[in-house]
Amino acid sequence: MAQADTPQTRHWDFSIDVEQIGWLTLDVQDNSVNVLSREVISELEKLVGHIERLGQAGSLVGVVLLSGKSGFIAGADISEFDQMSDPAILPEALRRTHGVFQRIEDLKIPFVCGISGFCVGGGLELALACHYRIAVNDDGTKLGFPEVNLGIFPGFAGTGRSIRQAGPVDAMQLMLTGKILRASQARKLNLVDKLVRHRDMLRWEGRTAVLSKRKSEPAPFTKRAMALGPIRKRVADKMREEVGKKAPKNHYPAPYALIDLFEKYGDDPKQMIAHEIDAFVPLMASPTAQNLRRVFFLSESLKRLGVKGKDKPKFVRVHVVGAGVMGGDIAAWCAYRGMAVTLQDMDMDRIKPALDRAKKLFKKRLKTRQAVDAAMARLEPDVEGKGIARCDVLIEAVVEKLEVKQQIFSNAEKQLKPNAIMATNTSSIELERIAESLDNPNRLIGLHFFNPVAQLPLVEVIRSTLNDDEAIRVGASFVLAIGKSPVVVKSAPGFLVNRALMPYMLEAIDRVEKGESPEQLDAAAVAFGMPMGPIELMDTVGLDVGAFVAKELGQKVPEDSKFAKLVSDGKLGRKSGQGFYKWVDGKAQKEKAPAHANLEGLGRDLVQPLVDTAEVIVSEGVVESADMADIGMILGTGFAPFLGGPLKAREDGRA
């Protein structure tokens, strides 16, 4: 029953049942997910005051917090972050949220939360302020602190409370990596107290927890001991060492600020919470955080490229022609994402290595033998191409030879369902040329994946002059359905990523031809912010592929060059075990790089051809905007996210 004096709120509902249990439900209006905006926090503040009064009066025995949406809370409202980064606004807003959460923790009556779906960032911080946490143990329930991906760390007192519950090592690891946990993993870390099988059990278990006055226990002493005395400094130093392997301090300051906070106050969660705001505030307005927020919003914008509503297509069956590294890995990824896949090549000898790689992927990504076996069952070898007639999506991923691709699509067009997607994974050939042999050339689009398929999120959706908007939207819908990010580009030699990458890689190779150290050039690119250097990248792509794309783009590889000799000798890089580097167990064997007075400056010089070419690509309309060029290069090449992309970096004078 509702209380007459309950504060009127837009996003929260509060009622009390006959057992005097309060039911607090968050359902943020005009939003598909619950987020903790300033308005939502302000309303919660009013309701907490009301709950305090009812508890003191003895008319309320406890509260259960639930979500009115499929997910719990997806964190703070990121759309407010730019405004909130103002140092004149942010500290007070954080103190206010800290205060509300502390009042929840200080309540004399039980305050329990039931978690289903996403409970991340500020959502998990609110959950940790509750006395007891119940979560649905299914694949949809996810908990974690992804703030590091936005250039910050938890700012709603989650630092100290997570350490209190999970212990310093596990909690810090969670915050420093941004790893998202399943409910069962969160239970093992003591971030969740009880697991239930179904969402409809949350109310009953919440009621039981309130009436039983259940309260979560902190981490045991054996875990807390890692934050005591001189041990804490050694733990902090080890954390810095591990973070430094992937995130240099001058590029990503947030993890180091969090480690500094832990080193000073990690033995006392209350002190860590008390000093959290001072450490947090400078990060919010940092260039890194501003650029990572931009990257986040650009990534989110890609999700709107597909078909929405009742016309949204369903993709059940995929047929891939070509079982090489790229084709086989595309097929494996689609099977991993739950689709039935037929994989075609000339014989089983060519298909078997792809099946072996797929099994390794499934074993790595899937946690049970049953799940691995089910994924393998979805991936079917198909030498005769019988799957073409049944598929919703046909993807060609054979050698970059125009006549071969034309023949494949000419034959397939006669068998495909009328509404099936017909796509090529070409890395450089214009679609109009491939479509010359088709009766309905509008059907052919490009879906250009990047190697390794399981790791790189970008798929370029290639639009030719023959395609209509609907064909491209359907293609983008498929990309989204397999958990990738689509960027639409016009059919032009090299499209976006390859065209921008090739001058960068060829310039670096030219430096090697002239005697510069490949190890030094690679180290310089990494120092600038690239995930790997241009020479290692060329070896990873494949020297034969690189030489072909260079030719397609009109950039010759001199016949007397080391590059050309490596290709002619079959030394094609990682896939052959030898290229510019020798490769062992998938890793380049490098000598120690020579010292350089300004490694990052050298890296900046190296990426200039990439930045210049990206600017030309935008001016030619190959992508619709600089924003799309930036997000495409970040997702397709790993271009320094903390810089916001090549064109944003140039705008800021950093590239």
C-alpha positions in Angstrom: 0.0 0.0 0.0 1.2 3.5 -0.8 1.9 6.0 1.9 0.2 9.4 1.7 3.3 11.3 2.7 5.6 9.3 0.2 7.6 11.9 -1.9 6.3 12.2 -5.4 8.9 10.9 -7.8 9.2 10.4 -11.5 11.6 7.5 -11.7 11.0 5.6 -8.4 8.0 3.8 -7.0 7.7 3.0 -3.3 5.0 1.1 -1.5 4.6 -0.8 1.8 2.9 -4.2 2.0 0.9 -5.7 4.8 4.1 -7.1 6.4 5.5 -3.6 6.6 8.1 -4.4 3.9 8.9 -1.5 1.7 9.3 -2.1 -2.1 11.5 0.4 -3.9 11.5 0.1 -7.7 13.6 2.1 -10.1 12.2 2.5 -13.6 13.8 5.5 -15.3 11.4 7.2 -17.6 12.2 7.9 -21.3 15.1 5.5 -21.1 15.6 1.9 -22.1 17.9 1.2 -19.2 18.1 2.5 -15.6 20.8 5.1 -15.1 21.7 7.2 -12.1 21.2 10.7 -13.3 21.3 13.7 -11.0 17.5 13.7 -11.0 17.4 10.0 -10.1 19.8 10.5 -7.2 17.9 13.6 -6.0 14.7 11.6 -5.9 16.4 8.7 -4.1 17.7 11.2 -1.5 14.1 12.2 -0.8 12.9 8.6 -0.6 15.8 7.6 1.8 14.7 10.4 4.1 11.2 9.0 4.0 12.4 5.5 4.7 14.5 6.7 7.6 11.5 8.3 9.2 9.3 5.2 8.7 12.0 3.0 10.2 12.4 5.2 13.2 8.6 5.2 13.7 8.6 1.4 13.7 6.2 1.3 10.7 8.7 -0.2 8.3 10.7 -3.5 8.9 12.9 -3.3 5.8 13.2 -2.4 2.2 13.8 -4.4 -1.0 15.2 -2.5 -4.0 14.3 -3.9 -7.4 14.4 -2.7 -11.0 11.3 -2.1 -13.1 13.3 -2.9 -16.3 15.0 -6.1 -17.6 18.3 -4.8 -16.2 19.2 -3.5 -12.8 21.2 -0.3 -13.2 23.6 0.4 -16.1 25.7 2.9 -14.1 25.7 6.7 -13.9 24.2 8.8 -16.7 27.1 9.2 -19.1 25.3 11.9 -21.0 25.8 14.2 -18.0 29.5 13.6 -17.7 30.7 16.5 -19.8 28.7 19.0 -17.7 29.6 17.1 -14.5 33.3 17.3 -15.3 33.2 21.0 -14.3 35.3 21.1 -11.0 32.8 23.7 -9.7 30.0 21.1 -10.0 31.4 17.6 -9.7 32.7 17.5 -6.1 29.4 18.6 -4.5 27.5 16.2 -6.8 29.8 13.3 -5.7 29.5 14.2 -2.0 25.7 14.2 -2.3 25.7 10.8 -3.9 28.2 9.5 -1.3 25.9 10.8 1.4 22.8 9.1 0.1 24.5 5.8 -0.3 26.0 6.1 3.2 22.6 6.8 4.7 21.3 3.6 3.0 24.2 1.7 4.6 23.5 3.3 8.0 19.8 2.3 8.1 18.9 0.3 11.2 16.4 -1.7 9.1 17.5 -4.2 6.5 17.9 -2.8 3.0 18.2 -5.6 0.4 18.6 -5.4 -3.4 17.6 -7.9 -6.1 19.8 -7.9 -9.2 18.9 -9.1 -12.7 20.6 -8.0 -15.9 23.3 -5.4 -15.9 24.5 -4.1 -12.6 27.6 -2.1 -13.5 29.4 1.0 -12.5 27.2 3.2 -10.3 24.6 0.4 -10.2 27.0 -1.9 -8.5 28.1 0.9 -6.2 24.5 1.3 -5.1 24.1 -2.4 -4.6 27.3 -2.5 -2.4 25.7 0.2 -0.2 22.8 -2.2 0.5 23.0 -4.7 3.4 22.4 -7.8 1.3 22.5 -8.6 -2.4 20.5 -11.3 -4.3 21.3 -12.0 -8.0 19.7 -14.1 -10.7 22.2 -16.7 -11.8 21.8 -16.6 -15.5 23.9 -15.4 -18.5 22.0 -12.1 -18.6 23.2 -11.0 -15.1 26.5 -9.0 -15.3 28.3 -7.1 -12.6 31.4 -5.0 -12.7 33.1 -1.6 -12.8 33.8 -0.6 -16.4 34.7 3.0 -15.5 38.3 2.6 -16.4 37.2 2.3 -20.1 35.9 5.9 -19.7 39.2 7.2 -18.2 37.9 7.2 -14.6 37.3 4.8 -11.7 34.3 4.2 -9.4 33.3 7.5 -7.8 30.2 6.6 -5.8 32.2 5.1 -2.9 32.6 1.8 -4.8 36.4 1.7 -4.2 36.3 1.2 -0.5 33.1 -0.9 -0.5 34.3 -3.3 -3.1 37.6 -3.8 -1.2 35.6 -4.4 2.0 33.5 -7.1 0.3 35.9 -8.8 -2.1 39.3 -8.0 -0.5 41.9 -5.7 -1.9 43.4 -7.9 -4.7 40.2 -9.1 -6.3 38.4 -5.7 -6.0 41.3 -3.7 -7.4 41.7 -6.2 -10.2 38.0 -5.7 -11.0 38.3 -1.9 -11.1 41.6 -1.8 -12.9 40.6 -4.1 -15.8 36.9 -3.2 -16.1 36.2 -6.9 -16.3 32.5 -7.8 -16.2 31.5 -10.8 -14.0 28.7 -13.3 -14.2 26.6 -13.7 -11.2 28.3 -16.9 -10.0 31.7 -15.2 -10.3 30.4 -12.2 -8.3 29.1 -14.6 -5.6 32.6 -16.2 -5.3 34.1 -12.7 -4.8 31.5 -11.9 -2.1 30.0 -9.1 -4.1 26.7 -11.0 -4.1 25.3 -12.9 -1.1 22.7 -15.3 -2.7 21.9 -16.6 -6.1 18.5 -17.5 -7.4 17.5 -19.3 -10.6 14.8 -16.9 -11.9 14.0 -13.3 -11.8 10.5 -14.0 -10.3 12.3 -15.4 -7.2 13.8 -12.0 -6.3 10.7 -10.7 -4.5 10.4 -13.9 -2.3 14.1 -14.0 -1.5 14.1 -10.3 -0.8 11.2 -10.6 1.6 12.9 -13.6 3.3 16.2 -11.6 3.7 14.4 -8.6 5.2 12.4 -10.6 7.7 15.5 -12.7 8.6 17.5 -9.4 8.9 20.3 -10.9 6.8 23.4 -8.9 6.4 26.4 -9.4 4.1 29.8 -10.3 5.7 33.0 -8.6 4.7 35.9 -10.4 3.1 37.8 -12.7 5.4 41.0 -11.6 7.1 43.1 -13.8 4.8 42.1 -11.6 1.9 42.1 -8.3 3.8 45.7 -9.0 5.0 47.0 -8.1 1.5 46.2 -4.5 2.3 48.0 -4.4 5.6 51.4 -2.7 6.5 54.3 -3.0 4.0 52.5 -5.7 2.0 50.2 -3.1 0.5 53.0 -1.2 -1.1 54.4 -4.4 -2.7 50.9 -5.2 -3.9 50.5 -1.7 -5.3 53.8 -1.8 -7.1 52.9 -5.2 -8.7 49.6 -3.6 -9.9 51.4 -0.7 -11.5 53.8 -3.1 -13.2 50.8 -5.1 -14.6 48.9 -2.0 -15.7 52.0 -0.6 -17.3 52.2 -3.5 -19.7 49.0 -2.3 -21.4 48.3 1.3 -20.3 51.1 3.8 -20.0 50.5 6.4 -17.3 50.8 9.4 -19.6 48.1 7.9 -21.8 45.7 6.5 -19.2 46.1 8.1 -15.8 43.0 6.6 -14.1 44.4 3.2 -13.1 47.5 4.8 -11.6 45.4 7.3 -9.6 43.3 4.4 -8.2 46.5 2.5 -7.3 47.9 5.5 -5.5 44.6 5.8 -3.6 44.8 2.2 -2.6 48.5 2.5 -1.5 47.6 5.3 0.8 44.3 4.1 2.3 43.7 0.6 1.1 43.9 -0.9 4.7 40.8 1.1 5.7 37.8 1.1 3.3 36.2 4.0 5.1 39.3 6.2 4.5 39.5 5.1 0.9 35.9 6.2 0.4 36.6 9.5 2.3 39.5 10.4 -0.1 37.9 8.9 -3.3 36.4 12.2 -4.5 39.7 14.1 -4.3 41.4 11.5 -6.5 38.4 11.2 -8.9 37.7 14.8 -9.7 40.9 15.6 -11.8 40.3 12.5 -14.0 36.8 13.5 -15.1 38.0 16.6 -17.0 41.2 15.0 -18.3 41.7 14.8 -22.1 41.8 11.0 -21.9 38.4 10.9 -20.2 36.9 13.4 -22.6 38.2 11.4 -25.6 37.1 8.0 -24.2 33.6 9.4 -23.6 33.5 10.5 -27.2 34.6 7.0 -28.3 31.8 5.6 -26.2 29.1 7.7 -27.8 30.4 7.1 -31.3 30.4 3.4 -30.6 26.8 3.6 -29.3 25.7 5.5 -32.4 26.7 2.6 -34.6 24.0 0.5 -32.9 21.4 2.7 -34.6 22.5 1.8 -38.1 20.5 -1.4 -38.4 16.8 -2.0 -39.1 14.6 -1.4 -36.0 11.1 -2.4 -34.9 8.9 -5.0 -36.4 10.9 -5.1 -39.7 14.1 -6.0 -37.9 15.5 -9.1 -39.7 16.3 -12.4 -38.1 19.5 -14.3 -39.0 19.4 -18.0 -38.4 21.7 -19.5 -41.1 25.0 -18.3 -42.5 27.0 -19.8 -45.4 30.6 -18.9 -45.7 32.6 -19.7 -48.9 36.3 -20.0 -48.2 37.7 -21.8 -45.2 41.0 -19.9 -45.0 42.0 -18.0 -41.9 39.6 -15.2 -42.5 36.6 -17.2 -43.8 37.1 -20.0 -41.3 37.2 -17.5 -38.4 34.1 -15.6 -39.6 32.3 -18.9 -39.7 33.5 -19.8 -36.2 32.4 -16.4 -34.8 28.9 -16.7 -36.3 28.6 -20.2 -34.8 29.8 -18.9 -31.5 27.1 -16.2 -31.6 24.5 -18.9 -32.0 23.9 -19.2 -35.7 23.8 -22.3 -37.8 26.8 -22.1 -40.2 27.8 -24.0 -43.3 31.5 -23.6 -44.3 32.4 -24.3 -47.9 35.7 -25.0 -49.6 37.1 -27.3 -52.3 37.7 -30.3 -50.0 37.7 -31.3 -46.3 41.5 -30.9 -46.1 41.0 -27.2 -46.5 38.1 -27.0 -44.1 39.5 -29.1 -41.3 42.1 -26.5 -40.0 39.2 -24.0 -39.7 37.2 -26.5 -37.6 40.2 -27.0 -35.4 40.7 -23.3 -34.9 37.0 -22.9 -34.2 37.1 -25.6 -31.4 40.0 -23.7 -29.8 37.9 -20.5 -29.9 34.9 -22.2 -28.4 37.0 -23.8 -25.6 38.5 -20.5 -24.7 35.2 -18.5 -24.8 32.6 -21.1 -23.6 32.8 -22.5 -20.1 31.3 -26.0 -20.5 31.9 -29.0 -22.7 28.2 -29.1 -23.6 28.4 -25.5 -24.8 31.5 -26.2 -26.9 29.9 -29.3 -28.4 26.8 -27.3 -29.2 28.8 -24.6 -31.0 30.7 -27.2 -33.0 27.4 -28.8 -34.0 26.3 -25.5 -35.4 29.4 -25.3 -37.6 29.0 -27.7 -40.5 31.5 -28.5 -43.3 29.9 -28.1 -46.7 32.1 -29.0 -49.6 29.2 -29.2 -52.0 27.7 -25.8 -51.0 24.2 -27.2 -50.1 23.9 -24.5 -47.4 23.6 -21.7 -50.0 19.9 -22.4 -50.7 19.0 -22.3 -47.0 21.1 -19.4 -45.7 20.0 -15.9 -44.6 23.5 -14.6 -45.2 26.1 -15.6 -47.7 29.7 -14.4 -47.0 32.5 -14.9 -49.6 36.0 -14.9 -48.2 38.2 -16.4 -50.8 41.4 -15.1 -52.4 41.5 -11.5 -53.7 40.9 -12.5 -57.4 38.1 -10.7 -59.2 37.2 -13.5 -61.5 37.0 -16.1 -58.7 34.6 -13.8 -56.7 32.5 -13.1 -59.7 32.1 -16.8 -60.4 31.1 -17.6 -56.8 28.4 -14.9 -56.7 27.1 -15.7 -60.2 26.5 -19.3 -59.2 25.1 -18.5 -55.7 22.6 -15.9 -57.0 20.6 -18.6 -58.7 20.3 -20.6 -55.4 19.9 -17.9 -52.7 16.6 -17.0 -51.1 15.2 -13.7 -52.5 15.8 -11.9 -49.2 19.2 -13.4 -48.3 22.2 -11.1 -47.9 24.9 -11.6 -50.5 28.2 -10.2 -49.1 31.9 -10.2 -50.0 34.7 -9.9 -47.5 37.0 -8.3 -50.1 39.7 -6.2 -48.6 40.2 -3.9 -51.6 38.3 -4.8 -54.8 35.5 -2.4 -55.7 32.0 -4.0 -55.4 30.9 -2.7 -58.7 33.5 -4.8 -60.4 32.5 -8.0 -58.5 28.8 -7.3 -59.2 29.2 -7.1 -63.0 28.3 -10.8 -63.3 25.1 -10.5 -61.3 21.5 -10.2 -62.5 20.6 -8.1 -59.5 23.8 -6.3 -58.5 21.9 -4.3 -55.8 22.0 -7.4 -53.6 25.8 -7.5 -53.3 27.2 -5.6 -50.3 30.6 -5.8 -48.6 31.1 -7.1 -45.1 34.8 -6.5 -44.5 36.0 -8.2 -41.3 39.4 -7.7 -39.7 41.9 -10.3 -38.4 41.8 -11.6 -35.8 38.0 -11.8 -36.2 37.3 -12.8 -32.6 39.1 -9.8 -31.2 38.6 -6.8 -33.5 35.0 -5.4 -33.2 34.8 -3.5 -36.6 33.1 -4.7 -39.7 33.1 -2.3 -42.6 29.8 -2.4 -44.4 30.7 -1.6 -48.0 28.2 0.4 -50.0 28.5 0.4 -53.8 26.8 2.8 -56.2 24.4 0.0 -56.9 23.1 -0.5 -53.4 20.0 1.1 -51.8 19.6 2.2 -48.2 17.7 -0.9 -47.2 20.4 -3.3 -48.3 23.0 -1.4 -46.2 20.7 -1.3 -43.1 20.1 -5.0 -43.4 23.8 -5.6 -43.6 24.4 -3.4 -40.6 21.7 -5.4 -38.7 23.6 -8.6 -39.4 26.9 -7.1 -38.1 25.1 -6.0 -34.9 23.5 -9.5 -34.6 26.9 -11.1 -34.4 28.1 -8.6 -31.8 30.3 -6.5 -34.0 30.2 -2.8 -34.8 29.3 -1.6 -38.4 30.8 1.4 -40.0 29.4 2.2 -43.5 31.9 3.1 -46.2 31.6 3.6 -49.9 33.1 1.1 -52.3 36.5 2.6 -53.1 40.0 1.0 -53.2 41.0 0.0 -49.7 37.8 1.4 -48.2 38.6 3.1 -44.9 40.9 1.0 -42.7 43.2 -0.6 -45.3 43.5 2.6 -47.3 44.6 4.5 -44.2 46.8 1.7 -42.9 48.7 1.0 -46.0 50.7 4.2 -46.4 51.5 4.0 -42.6 52.9 0.4 -43.0 54.7 1.0 -46.3 56.4 4.1 -44.9 57.6 2.0 -42.0 58.8 -0.8 -44.3 60.6 1.8 -46.4 62.5 2.9 -43.3 63.5 -0.7 -42.6 64.6 -1.1 -46.2 66.9 1.9 -45.6 68.4 0.3 -42.5 66.2 1.4 -39.5 65.4 -1.1 -36.8 62.0 -2.7 -37.2 62.0 -3.3 -33.4 62.6 0.4 -32.8 59.9 1.5 -35.2 57.4 -0.9 -33.6 58.3 0.3 -30.1 57.9 3.9 -31.2 54.4 3.3 -32.6 53.4 1.6 -29.3 54.8 4.5 -27.3 52.6 6.8 -29.4 49.6 4.7 -28.4 49.1 2.1 -31.2 48.4 -1.5 -30.0 51.2 -2.9 -32.1 53.8 -1.5 -34.5 53.6 -1.3 -38.3 56.1 -4.0 -39.0 54.5 -6.5 -36.7 51.1 -5.5 -38.1 52.2 -6.2 -41.6 53.5 -9.6 -40.5 50.2 -10.2 -38.8 48.1 -9.2 -41.8 50.3 -11.3 -44.1 52.9 -9.9 -46.5 51.1 -11.3 -49.5 47.9 -9.6 -48.5 49.8 -6.4 -47.9 51.5 -6.5 -51.3 48.2 -7.2 -53.0 46.4 -4.3 -51.3 49.3 -2.0 -52.0 49.0 -2.9 -55.7 45.2 -2.3 -55.6 45.8 1.1 -54.1 48.4 2.0 -56.7 51.4 1.8 -54.3 54.1 -0.3 -55.8 56.4 -2.7 -53.9 59.8 -2.4 -55.6 60.8 -5.8 -57.1 64.3 -5.5 -55.6 63.1 -4.7 -52.1 63.3 -7.0 -49.0 59.5 -6.9 -48.8 59.2 -8.3 -52.4 61.8 -11.0 -51.8 60.1 -12.2 -48.6 56.8 -12.5 -50.5 58.5 -14.4 -53.4 60.2 -16.7 -50.9 56.9 -17.5 -49.2 57.9 -15.8 -46.0 54.5 -14.2 -45.5 54.6 -13.3 -41.8 52.9 -14.9 -38.9 50.9 -17.4 -40.9 54.1 -18.9 -42.4 56.3 -18.5 -39.3 58.6 -16.0 -40.9 58.3 -12.5 -42.3 60.1 -9.4 -41.2 60.2 -11.3 -37.9 60.4 -15.0 -37.1 57.2 -16.2 -35.4 57.0 -18.8 -32.7 53.7 -19.9 -31.1 52.0 -16.9 -32.6 54.5 -14.4 -31.2 57.1 -12.3 -33.1 60.6 -12.9 -32.0 62.2 -9.5 -31.6 65.7 -8.3 -30.8 66.1 -5.5 -28.2 65.1 -2.2 -29.8 68.0 0.4 -30.0 67.6 3.4 -27.7 65.9 6.5 -29.0 65.9 10.0 -27.4 62.2 10.6 -28.2 60.4 7.3 -29.0 56.9 8.8 -28.8 57.9 11.6 -31.2 59.2 9.0 -33.6 55.8 7.2 -33.3 54.0 10.5 -34.0 56.1 10.8 -37.2 55.3 7.2 -38.2 51.5 7.7 -37.9 51.4 10.9 -40.0 50.7 9.0 -43.3 47.7 7.3 -41.6 46.4 10.6 -40.3 46.9 12.4 -43.6 45.1 9.6 -45.5 42.2 9.5 -43.1 41.7 13.2 -43.8 41.7 12.6 -47.5 39.2 9.7 -47.1 36.8 12.0 -45.3 37.2 14.7 -47.9 36.3 12.2 -50.7 33.2 11.1 -48.9 34.3 7.5 -48.4 32.9 7.8 -44.9 30.2 10.3 -44.0 32.2 12.2 -41.4 35.4 12.6 -39.4 33.6 11.0 -36.5 33.0 7.8 -38.5 36.6 7.8 -39.7 37.8 8.1 -36.1 35.7 5.3 -34.7 36.4 3.1 -37.6 40.2 3.5 -37.2 39.9 2.9 -33.4 37.7 -0.2 -33.8 39.6 -1.6 -36.8 43.2 -0.8 -35.9 43.2 0.0 -32.2 44.3 3.5 -33.0 45.0 5.2 -29.6 41.5 5.5 -28.1 42.8 8.0 -25.5 43.5 10.4 -28.4 39.9 10.0 -29.8 41.0 8.8 -33.2 43.4 10.1 -35.9 41.4 13.2 -36.9 40.5 14.2 -33.3 44.2 13.8 -32.4 45.2 16.1 -35.3 42.5 18.6 -34.3 44.0 18.6 -30.8 47.5 19.0 -32.1 48.5 15.6 -30.8 49.1 13.9 -34.2 
